[in-house]
Amino acid sequence: MAPTIDIIRHVVAEHNIRGSWIRDPGITAGSGWRQCESLARRYPYGDRVTHIVSSPMKRTIQTVIFGLAAALPRRRPVNKIILLPELQEVNATPSGTGRPKSELEDMFPAAESLGFNLDAALLAEDWYRKDSDTGFAPAPAKVEERARRARVFLRDLAREAARTRPDAHVVVMTHGEFAHWLTDDFEGVSELFNTDWGNGEFRSYQFSCLDDDDGDGRAALVETRESAALRRAGMEEVSAAKKEELKDIAVVRARRHEQHAAWEDEEEEEEEGWETDTRSYSDDDLVAFSMQYAS
């Protein structure tokens, strides 16, 4: 048995309702709250989780903390959340742009009380910048390369976990569009939609070659039979030609992101003072929810 990589898309966040102009949005009241509760009930591998890796964006971190607190056993030391910049969203809109490392470290005061600790060692202060001269620009080749880097990192964690627990699970919290690049599976991408991953959905994968390098450094992931069967019940198999066509669509979408990557001023949009009918949960709001389910 080989370790399993459980890839999860964050629950509903403000930009999913109000638009991409919101800088680094948090999860919403209503749908976000209910989806956190649902994820806590549905995720069945909590006692096997050895590592948690997350995009460093607010909505993904919140989904880990408040969606998985009840699913994971309390540990001492606490469950560490490794913040991996490669897992951030593809586009460079305000909603796809994170915050400086120094701000992140103080944004989640409830994390430890719910059994989590943020590990930001892999983040540069300006990890969120997606200028054309950075490795995180939404150019297709750069997105594909950072997806490969992320897989190699995850494979190293899986190898580490396999030494002591062959049935280990590694939780990966990321974004819908990037999940397609991470898994190299573009089914569900279209001209209208950048992903078919539902908010709060998780799919399980294993590495095609864990013990030795796969020769080209791709560190390919393969969806487990159980995961694929659950989500693809009654669906036809996708041909190799169709898979290439779908990836071409994803490449076109990434090029559009690249063309519209005009977000440069990290302080241009501020959440403070916004008037809205939907609000992000603060840590104080969400800790009360999580404590209802955390043991």
Disulfide bonds with the S-S distance in Angstrom:
none
